[in-house]
């Protein structure tokens, strides 16, 4: 058994003393330098959807206290007060089906996203990004084809 830091040290010493690379295929972690780049979360929703979510949130009470820290973090990074989360509850599924019926079976992800934002309660119904809605539509169509609607 060996320690990788010893191999890194040996590789550095051989390069310093002899000007040659020892173990050329070895990835020396001491040569990795921090990059100026940062990683983060960027909003995936439109500005219009963000405004609709925050408008709905101002009508509701006790939203901030009912969320876990990770959900609060996600909402803050998205710049909204109610986080956009994937489909989880029966109420969300029912609202999705109701929106499809109201539109005569026509699917419009942008309109559905705005409707979810307007009807969100922050407990059982959460706003949806168009990504979540398109994924739901794909799953819904697959289930219809298989006869499990």
CORFEN-V792733 format. One line per field, one symbol per residue. psi: psi as a letter, one per 30 degrees, with the letter a starting at -180 (. if undefined). burial: + if it has 16 or more other C-alpha atoms within 10 Angstrom, else -. A space follows every 50 residues. Layout:
psi=???
burial=???
This chain:
psi=klkefeeeeeeeeeeeefglkkiffkjjfffkkklflllakkkglleeee eeeeeeeffllheefflleeeeeeeeefglfkkjllkeleeeeeeeeeee eeghfkkjeeeeeeeeefgkfgefkllklfeeeeeeeeeeeeeeefgh.
burial=------++--++---------+-----+--------------+-+---++ -+++-++---------+---++-++--+++++++-++----+--++--++ ------+-++-+++++++++++--++++++-+++-++--+---------
